[in-house]
Amino acid sequence: MTNDSKTTDAVNDETPRVCSCCDEPLREDKTEHCAVCKGSMCADCRYSCENCGDILCGDCVRWSDQDDCAYCANCLSESKAPAYSPERQRIMDSHEHMFTVGLEIEINGGHDHDKLKNHPLIAGYCTDGSLYHRDGLEYQTDILFTTDFDAINKLVESIHCYGDEPERAGGHMHVRRTRRQTPSRWYWALKGLSDRQARNLNMRHTYYNRWCELRHGDYSGKDTAVNDTHADTIELRTFARWDDTTATRLAVALEWAHHMWRYFESHELYQLKTADIMRESARSAYATPRTTPAMRLATSRKEN
């Protein structure tokens, strides 16, 4: 090694290493490296992709307009903000007491992306932090009316998921918000279901699940069964995944939600006792499976 090279190495060793984002000196024990550009950064300038977990610097991170979360460029490309039908919006706005619902369908595994992305009842899709599979996506439906129940059920029947841990996926149901639809009323509706009834409705709040704990008075966040943080809907996060293995329970769940929504809508606030709601919910859950087309067909076959 020449004297010149030794001099250069000495100078390089003495040059302080700084964060590529904020230019602050880096501490060896606090240094992160961007997965994209490989630049060094301090802990304060570090971001993590919501979907794949890659570490990103401020120049390489991408932000989603849909959920305001950080993503890498690859994961963000698999997102489309929901584009709701203006005609469906107009119909809903013109009928104050019409039941409408929206679904979020999480799929944690390989599946036919194009079929779902291009389906007329799918309004948007995105990656999700709870879905670690490389092909996992969450799909958001358009505004659904009761006349759409059969069509959305057929779509769910066609979902074949190839994942090693499909239980990580869940389904969220957004019911229309009105003055008479309150999170506490929906809390007592879920509380009134037995374990068996909840399972028949593809719900998972009756046994411990970190994504949908049933907590009285706590109606916010992504780990509660009833989420009250949306302006136009009340979100029921209790449902397990919806695909070809659970499609028969989607129709039942939609009919149960429809029944309870109408029940609340027909009673002014403070007219219902918690016992009334729990009793009606359990009664509806017991009766609903026998009123769906699939169950009627199954029953008629047995009788014949």
DRENKOL-552081 format. One record per residue: residue in three letters; x, y, z of N, C-alpha, C in turn. Coordinates in steps of 0.1 Angstrom, whole numbers, padded with zeros to 4 digits, always signed. Each point is the difference from the previous one (the first is absolute). Last residue first. Layout:
ALAXYZXYZXYZ;...
# end
This chain:
ASN-0870-0340+0006-0004-0008-0011+0008-0013+0000;GLU+0009+0032+0033-0014-0004+0001-0005-0009-0011;LYS+0043+0019-0001-0001-0010+0011-0014-0005+0001;ARG+0008+0034-0030+0006-0012-0005-0001-0011+0010;SER-0014+0044+0011-0010-0007-0009+0006-0013-0005;THR+0028+0027+0027-0011-0005+0007-0010-0008-0008;ALA+0035+0024-0020+0005-0012+0007-0011-0007+0008;LEU-0010+0040-0022+0002-0010-0010+0005-0013+0007;ARG-0006+0038+0026-0013-0005-0004+0002-0011-0010;MET+0038+0022+0013-0005-0008+0011-0013-0006-0004;ALA+0020+0031-0029+0008-0012+0001-0005-0010+0010;PRO-0021+0043-0005-0003-0009-0011+0008-0013+0001;THR-0012+0026+0045+0008+0002-0012-0003-0010-0011;THR-0020+0000+0045-0007+0009-0010+0009+0003-0012;ARG+0013-0027+0039-0011-0007-0006-0008+0009-0010;PRO+0037+0017+0026+0005-0011-0008-0012-0007-0008;THR-0011+0035+0033+0005+0004-0013+0005-0011-0009;ALA-0016-0003+0048-0010-0001-0011+0006+0002-0014;TYR+0026+0004+0041-0005-0013-0001-0009-0002-0012;ALA+0018+0042+0009+0010-0009-0004-0005-0014-0001;SER-0029+0033+0017+0002+0001-0015+0011-0009-0005;ARG-0009+0000+0046-0012-0005-0007+0003+0001-0015;ALA+0031+0020+0028+0001-0015+0001-0011-0006-0008;SER-0001+0047+0004+0012-0005-0008+0001-0015+0000;GLU-0033+0020+0026-0003+0001-0014+0011-0004-0008;ARG+0007+0002+0046-0010-0011-0003-0003+0000-0015;MET+0029+0034+0017+0006-0013+0000-0010-0012-0004;ILE-0017+0044+0004+0009-0001-0011+0007-0014-0001;ASP-0027+0011+0037-0009-0001-0012+0009-0002-0012;ALA+0021+0008+0042-0006-0014-0001-0008-0002-0013;THR+0017+0043+0011+0011-0009-0005-0005-0014-0002;LYS-0036+0038-0006+0009-0004+0011+0010-0010-0005;LEU-0029+0041-0026+0004-0014+0001+0009-0002+0012;GLN-0016+0043-0013-0012-0008+0001+0003-0015+0002;TYR+0032+0037-0007-0004-0002+0014-0013-0007+0001;LEU+0007+0020-0048+0011-0002+0010-0007+0000+0014;GLU-0031-0016-0039+0007+0012+0004+0011-0003+0010;HIS-0019-0035-0037-0001+0004+0014+0008+0012+0003;SER-0001-0023-0042-0014+0001+0003-0002+0004+0015;GLU+0043-0009-0019-0006+0012-0007-0014+0002+0003;PHE+0024-0038+0017+0004+0013+0006-0006+0012-0006;TYR-0010-0041-0020-0005+0000+0014+0004+0012+0007;ARG+0018-0008-0043-0014+0004+0000-0006+0001+0014;TRP+0043-0016-0003+0000+0014-0004-0014+0005-0001;MET+0007-0046+0009+0003+0008+0011+0000+0015-0003;HIS-0007-0031-0036-0011-0001+0010+0003+0010+0012;HIS+0033-0005-0032-0011+0007-0006-0012+0001+0010;ALA+0038-0026+0011+0003+0014+0001-0011+0009-0005;TRP-0004-0047-0006+0000+0003+0015+0002+0015+0002;GLU+0005-0017-0044-0014+0001+0004-0002+0003+0015;LEU+0044-0005-0017-0006+0011-0006-0015+0002+0004;ALA+0024-0039+0013+0004+0012+0008-0006+0013-0006;VAL-0009-0041-0022-0006+0000+0013+0004+0013+0008;ALA+0021-0008-0041-0014+0004-0002-0008+0000+0013;LEU+0045-0015+0001-0001+0014-0003-0014+0005-0002;ARG+0014-0046+0008-0003+0008+0012+0000+0015-0003;THR+0010-0033-0033-0014-0002+0004-0004+0008+0012;ALA+0045+0001-0018-0010+0008-0008-0014-0003+0005;THR+0046-0018+0014-0009+0007+0009-0012+0007-0007;THR+0036-0024-0022-0002-0008+0011-0010+0005+0010;ASP+0016+0023-0040-0009-0011-0004-0003-0009+0012;ASP+0011+0047+0016+0005-0006-0013-0009-0012-0003;TRP+0011+0040+0040-0011-0004-0009+0006-0005-0013;ARG+0018+0007+0056+0002+0001-0015-0013-0004-0007;ALA-0011+0015+0048+0012-0007-0005+0001+0001-0015;PHE-0025+0036+0035-0001-0011-0009+0013-0006-0004;THR-0011+0040+0029+0000-0013+0006+0001-0012-0009;ARG-0004+0051-0002+0013-0006-0004+0001-0015+0005;LEU-0036+0043-0013+0000-0012+0008+0012-0008-0005;GLU-0015+0055-0003+0008-0012-0005-0001-0011+0010;ILE-0030+0045-0016+0005-0007+0012+0006-0013-0005;THR-0007+0049-0029-0003-0014+0003+0005-0004+0014;ASP+0007+0043-0021-0013-0004-0006-0004-0014+0003;ALA+0041+0022+0018-0010+0011+0000-0014-0006-0005;HIS+0039-0028+0027-0003+0004-0013-0012+0009-0001;THR+0019-0023+0040+0008+0011-0005-0003+0005-0014;ASP-0015-0037+0033-0009+0011-0002+0008+0012-0006;ASN+0001-0058+0006+0008+0012-0002-0009+0012-0004;VAL-0001-0052+0024-0009+0011-0005+0009+0013-0001;ALA+0022-0039+0014-0011-0006-0008-0009+0010-0007;THR+0053+0009+0012-0013-0001+0007-0010-0005-0010;ASP+0046+0013-0009+0000-0012+0008-0012-0002+0008;LYS+0014+0038-0028+0000-0011-0009+0001-0014+0008;GLY-0023+0051+0015+0013-0007-0003-0002-0012-0008;SER-0037+0021+0034+0009+0007-0010+0012-0009-0001;TYR-0039-0001+0033-0004-0002-0013+0009+0007-0011;ASP-0011-0015+0054+0012+0003-0008-0002-0004-0014;GLY-0034-0006+0033+0004+0014+0002+0013+0003-0008;HIS-0007-0050+0010-0011+0010+0002+0006+0014+0002;ARG+0020-0042-0028+0003+0008+0012-0011+0010+0001;LEU+0019-0045-0029-0013+0006+0003+0001+0007+0014;GLU+0039-0012-0040-0005-0002+0014-0013+0007+0003;CYS+0030-0012-0042-0014+0004+0002-0005-0003+0014;TRP+0046-0008-0019-0006+0009-0010-0014+0005+0003;ARG+0026-0034+0025+0006+0013+0002-0006+0011-0009;ASN-0023-0044+0021+0006+0003-0012+0004+0015+0000;TYR-0025-0042+0032+0010+0010-0001+0005+0002-0014;TYR-0049-0016+0005+0012-0006+0005+0011+0010-0002;THR-0042+0012-0012-0004-0007+0012+0012-0008+0005;HIS-0001+0027-0041+0002+0008+0012-0003-0008+0013;ARG-0002-0011-0050+0011-0005+0009+0002+0008+0013;MET-0038-0015-0045+0006+0010+0009+0010-0006+0009;ASN-0032-0018-0036+0014+0002-0003+0007+0011+0008;LEU-0045-0020+0005+0001+0013-0008+0014+0003-0004;ASN-0009-0039+0026-0009-0001-0012+0000+0012-0009;ARG+0023+0001+0042+0007-0008-0010-0008-0002-0013;ALA-0020+0022+0036+0011+0008-0005+0007-0007-0011;GLN-0033-0023+0024-0006+0009-0009+0011+0009-0007;ARG+0014-0030+0034-0004-0007-0012-0006+0009-0010;ASP+0012+0018+0042+0012-0004-0008-0004-0007-0013;SER-0036+0034+0017+0007-0011+0007+0012-0004-0009;LEU-0024+0050+0003+0002-0013-0008+0007-0010+0008;GLY-0010+0047+0013-0011-0009+0002+0002-0014-0007;LYS+0031+0038-0003+0001-0006+0013-0011-0011+0002;LEU+0001+0027-0039+0010-0010+0000+0001-0008+0013;ALA-0030+0036-0002-0004-0010-0010+0010-0011-0001;TRP+0010+0037+0027-0009-0009+0006-0006-0011-0009;TYR+0029+0034-0018+0007-0008+0010-0009-0010+0006;TRP-0019+0031-0029+0006-0011-0007+0009-0009+0010;ARG-0020+0039+0017-0011-0009-0004+0007-0012-0007;SER+0029+0034+0012-0005-0007+0011-0011-0010-0003;PRO+0017+0030-0033+0009-0011+0002-0004-0008+0013;THR-0038+0024-0030+0011+0004+0009+0009-0011+0002;GLN-0044+0019-0031+0010-0010+0000+0012+0004+0008;ARG-0038+0028-0008-0004-0011+0008+0010-0011+0000;ARG+0006+0039-0027-0001+0005+0014-0004-0012+0010;THR+0026-0015-0043-0011+0009+0001-0001+0005+0015;ARG+0034-0031-0037-0002+0007+0013-0012+0010-0002;ARG+0015-0049-0025-0003+0014-0002-0003+0006+0014;VAL+0033-0042-0004-0014+0003-0001-0003+0015+0000;HIS+0043-0035-0010-0003+0014+0003-0015+0002-0003;MET+0036-0043+0010-0012+0004-0006-0004+0014+0005;HIS+0045-0037-0007-0006+0012+0007-0012+0004-0007;GLY+0036-0046+0005-0010+0008-0008-0006+0011+0008;GLY+0050-0030-0001-0013+0002+0006-0009+0007-0010;ALA+0051-0030+0006-0009+0008-0008-0013+0001+0007;ARG+0035-0028+0016+0004+0014+0002-0010+0010-0007;GLU-0003-0048-0005-0007+0006+0012+0005+0014+0003;PRO+0019-0029-0035-0011+0008-0004-0008+0006+0012;GLU+0048-0022-0011-0006+0005+0012-0012+0009-0003;ASP+0026-0021-0034+0003-0009+0011-0005+0004+0013;GLY-0020+0008-0052+0008+0006+0010+0003-0010+0011;TYR-0030+0007-0045+0011-0009+0002+0010+0007+0009;CYS-0056+0005-0015+0012+0005+0006+0011-0010+0002;HIS-0048+0012-0029+0008-0011+0004+0014+0005+0005;ILE-0052+0020-0013+0013+0003+0005+0007-0013+0006;SER-0046+0005-0018+0010-0003-0010+0014+0003+0005;GLU-0040+0007+0026+0001-0014-0003+0012-0003-0010;VAL-0012+0045+0009+0008-0006+0011+0001-0015-0002;LEU-0026+0023-0031+0014+0004-0001+0008-0006+0011;LYS-0046-0007+0002+0006-0008-0011+0015+0004-0002;ASN-0025+0025+0031+0002-0013+0005+0006-0009-0011;ILE-0013+0043-0011+0012+0000+0008+0003-0013+0006;ALA-0039+0004-0025+0011+0002-0009+0013+0000+0008;ASP-0042-0003+0023+0003-0012-0008+0013+0001-0008;PHE-0016+0038+0024+0005-0010+0009+0004-0013-0008;ASP-0019+0044-0014+0013-0004-0004+0005-0012+0007;THR-0041+0024+0008-0001-0007-0013+0013-0005-0005;THR-0004+0027+0039-0004-0014+0003-0002-0008-0013;PHE+0036+0039-0002-0014+0000+0004-0004-0015+0003;LEU+0050+0029-0001-0009-0012-0003-0014+0002+0006;ILE+0047+0029-0017-0012+0001+0009-0009-0012-0004;ASP+0048-0011-0013-0008+0012-0002-0011+0000+0010;THR+0044-0027+0014-0011+0000-0010-0006+0014-0002;GLN+0052-0018+0012-0011+0007+0006-0012+0000-0011;TYR+0047-0032+0013-0009+0006-0010-0011+0007+0007;GLU+0054-0018+0010-0013+0003+0006-0008+0007-0011;LEU+0044-0036-0003-0006+0013-0002-0013+0001+0008;GLY+0049-0034-0009-0012+0004+0007-0005+0014-0003;ASP+0040-0027-0016-0011+0002-0009-0013+0005+0008;ARG+0041-0010+0023+0004+0009-0011-0011+0003-0010;HIS-0008-0011+0053+0003-0008-0012+0002+0010-0012;TYR-0012+0014+0045+0014-0001-0003+0003-0007-0013;LEU-0040+0028+0026+0001-0010-0010+0014+0000-0005;SER-0016+0032+0032-0002-0013+0006+0001-0012-0010;GLY+0005+0047-0013+0011-0004+0009-0002-0014+0006;ASP-0019+0015-0049-0004+0002+0014+0011-0006+0009;THR-0013+0019-0055+0007-0009+0009-0004+0003+0014;CYS-0035+0010-0039+0012+0005+0006+0007-0011+0007;TYR-0047+0018-0033+0008-0011+0006+0013+0006+0005;GLY-0055+0012-0021+0014+0003+0002+0007-0011+0007;ALA-0046-0002-0016+0002+0015-0002+0015+0003+0001;ILE-0035-0044-0013+0013+0004+0007+0003+0014-0003;LEU-0036-0024-0020-0004+0004+0014+0013+0003+0008;PRO+0002-0014-0047-0008+0012+0001-0003+0004+0014;HIS+0045-0027-0014-0014-0003+0003-0008+0013+0002;ASN+0049-0006-0008-0009+0004-0011-0015-0003+0002;LYS+0035-0012+0032+0003+0014-0003-0010+0005-0011;LEU+0000-0046+0012-0006+0009+0010+0002+0014-0003;LYS+0017-0032-0030-0014-0002+0001-0006+0009+0011;ASP+0047+0000-0007-0007+0007-0010-0015-0002+0001;HIS+0030-0023+0030-0001+0015+0002-0009+0007-0010;ASP+0003-0051+0020-0002+0007-0013-0002+0015+0002;HIS+0030-0028+0035-0014-0001-0005-0001+0007-0013;GLY+0035-0013+0046-0001+0001-0014-0015-0002-0004;GLY+0008+0019+0049+0005-0011-0008-0002+0002-0015;ASN-0025+0021+0040+0014-0002+0003+0006-0012-0007;ILE-0043+0037-0002+0004-0013-0005+0015-0001+0002;GLU-0047+0031+0016+0014-0002+0000+0004-0014-0005;ILE-0042+0038-0004+0003-0014-0002+0015-0002+0000;GLU-0041+0037+0014+0014-0001-0002+0004-0015+0001;LEU-0050+0028-0010+0008-0011+0005+0015+0002-0003;GLY-0051+0029+0007+0012-0002-0008+0009-0011+0007;VAL-0056+0019-0002+0011-0006+0007+0012-0001-0010;THR-0055+0021+0010+0011-0002-0009+0012-0005+0008;PHE-0057+0011+0005+0012-0007+0005+0010-0002-0011;MET-0038+0040+0005+0004-0012-0007+0012-0006+0006;HIS-0026+0042+0011-0001-0012+0008+0003-0013-0007;GLU+0001+0044-0022+0006+0002+0013+0001-0013+0009;HIS+0000+0011-0053-0008-0008+0009+0006-0001+0014;SER+0021+0025-0036-0015+0003-0002-0009-0009+0008;ASP+0048-0006+0000-0003+0014+0005-0015+0003-0001;MET+0016-0040-0019+0001-0001+0014-0004+0014+0007;ILE+0003-0003-0047-0011-0008+0005+0000+0000+0015;ARG+0036+0021-0021-0012+0008-0002-0012-0008+0006;GLN+0041-0022-0002+0000+0010+0011-0013+0009-0001;ARG+0007-0032-0033-0003-0007+0013+0000+0010+0011;GLU+0013+0016-0042-0014-0004+0000-0004-0006+0013;PRO+0045+0011-0007-0008+0012+0002-0015-0003+0001;SER+0040-0035+0013-0009+0004-0011-0008+0012+0003;TYR+0050-0009+0021-0014-0004+0002-0009+0005-0012;ALA+0053-0012+0010-0008+0009-0009-0014-0004+0000;PRO+0047-0009+0033-0013-0003-0005-0007+0011-0008;ALA+0054-0007+0000-0010+0006+0009-0014-0003-0005;LYS+0044-0030-0009-0009+0009-0007-0011+0005+0009;SER+0051-0030-0002-0010+0007+0008-0008+0009-0010;GLU+0043-0026-0005-0011-0009+0001-0012+0006+0008;SER+0042+0023-0006-0005-0002-0014-0012-0010+0000;LEU+0026+0009+0040-0010+0010-0003-0006-0001-0014;CYS+0035-0029+0014-0013-0003+0007-0010+0010-0003;ASN+0043+0006-0018-0006-0012-0005-0013-0003+0006;ALA+0027+0037+0015-0007+0002-0013-0007-0012-0006;CYS+0003+0005+0053+0010+0000-0011-0007+0002-0013;TYR-0023+0020+0044+0002-0012-0008+0013+0001-0008;ALA-0033+0024+0044+0012+0000-0008+0002-0014-0007;CYS-0048+0026+0014+0010-0009+0005+0012+0001-0009;ASP-0047+0019-0002+0011+0009+0005+0011-0008+0007;ASP-0040-0015-0026+0001-0003+0014+0011+0008+0007;GLN-0013+0008-0047-0011-0007+0005+0000-0002+0016;ASP+0035+0019-0029-0011+0010+0003-0012-0007+0006;SER+0053-0015+0003-0013-0003-0005-0010+0010+0003;TRP+0056+0002-0006-0011+0002+0009-0013-0003-0007;ARG+0056-0013-0002-0011+0004-0008-0012+0000+0010;VAL+0059+0001+0002-0013-0004+0006-0011+0006-0009;CYS+0047+0008-0006-0005-0012-0007-0014-0004+0005;ASP+0026+0038+0017-0001+0002-0014-0006-0012-0007;GLY+0007+0001+0048-0010+0010-0004-0001+0002-0015;CYS+0017-0048+0017+0004+0014+0003-0011+0009-0005;LEU-0005-0054+0016+0000+0010-0011+0005+0014+0005;ILE-0007-0058+0010+0004+0012+0006+0003+0010-0012;ASP-0035-0043+0000+0013+0005-0004+0003+0013+0006;GLY-0042-0028+0003+0009+0002+0011+0014+0006-0004;CYS-0043-0012-0025+0011-0010+0000+0010+0002+0011;ASN-0041+0028-0002-0003-0013-0005+0011-0010+0002;GLU+0003+0047+0012-0012-0006+0007-0003-0014-0004;CYS+0049+0025-0001-0011-0003-0009-0011-0007+0008;SER+0034+0034+0023-0002-0015-0002-0012-0002-0009;TYR+0040+0042+0014-0014-0004-0002+0000-0015-0003;ARG+0035+0041+0023-0003-0014-0005-0015-0002-0002;CYS+0027+0038+0019-0003+0001-0014-0004-0013-0006;ASP+0014+0005+0046-0011+0009-0002-0004+0001-0015;ALA+0038-0026+0014-0013-0007+0004-0012+0009-0003;CYS+0043+0008-0031-0002-0001+0014-0014-0006+0003;MET+0030-0011-0045-0009+0010+0006-0001-0003+0015;SER+0027-0014-0051-0001-0001+0014-0009+0011+0006;GLY-0003-0026-0050+0005+0011+0007-0001-0002+0015;LYS-0016-0028-0039+0011-0005+0009+0007+0012+0008;CYS-0041-0003-0031+0012+0007-0004+0013-0003+0007;VAL-0041-0025+0010-0001+0004-0015+0014+0006-0004;ALA-0010-0014+0046+0000-0012-0009+0000+0004-0015;CYS+0022+0029+0042-0012-0001-0009+0001-0012-0009;HIS+0022+0006+0050+0004+0001-0014-0013-0003-0009;GLU+0016+0019+0054-0008-0009-0009+0004+0002-0014;THR+0021+0011+0054+0000+0002-0015-0008-0010-0007;LYS+0013+0007+0048-0013+0005-0004-0001+0002-0015;ASP+0040-0013+0025-0010-0009+0005-0014+0004-0004;GLU+0038+0026-0012+0002-0014-0006-0011-0009+0005;ARG-0007+0052-0007+0005-0008+0010+0000-0014-0005;LEU+0001+0049-0029-0006-0014+0003+0008-0006+0012;PRO-0010+0054-0015+0010-0010+0001-0007-0013+0005;GLU-0028+0034-0030+0004-0001+0014+0011-0011+0001;ASP-0027+0013-0040+0014+0004+0001+0005+0000+0015;CYS-0044-0015-0022+0001+0013+0008+0014+0005+0002;CYS-0009-0039-0029-0012+0008+0000+0001+0014+0007;SER+0035-0035-0002-0003+0005-0014-0012+0008-0001;CYS+0033-0005+0043-0012-0005-0005-0003+0006-0014;VAL+0051-0004+0018-0012+0007+0003-0012-0006-0007;ARG+0056-0006+0017-0011-0006-0007-0013+0007+0004;PRO+0052+0020+0002-0012-0005+0007-0010-0005-0009;THR+0054-0001-0007-0012+0007-0005-0012-0005+0007;GLU+0044-0019+0006-0003+0011+0008-0012+0008-0004;ASP+0017-0037-0025-0003-0005+0014-0005+0011+0009;ASN+0017+0010-0043-0013-0006-0001-0005-0004+0014;VAL+0044+0016-0005-0009+0011-0001-0015-0005+0000;ALA+0035-0031+0001+0000+0007+0012-0010+0011+0000;ASP+0009-0024-0039-0008-0008+0009-0001+0007+0013;THR+0027+0020-0032-0014+0001-0004-0009-0008+0009;THR+0047-0002+0006-0005+0013+0003-0014+0002-0003;LYS+0022-0039-0013-0002+0000+0015-0006+0013+0004;SER+0011-0005-0045-0012-0008+0004-0002+0000+0015;ASP+0039+0020-0017-0012+0008-0004-0012-0007+0004;ASN+0042-0021+0006-0003+0010+0010-0012+0008-0003;THR+0001-0050-0019+0008+0012-0001-0003+0010+0012;MET-0002-0056-0002-0009+0012+0000+0009+0012+0000;
# end
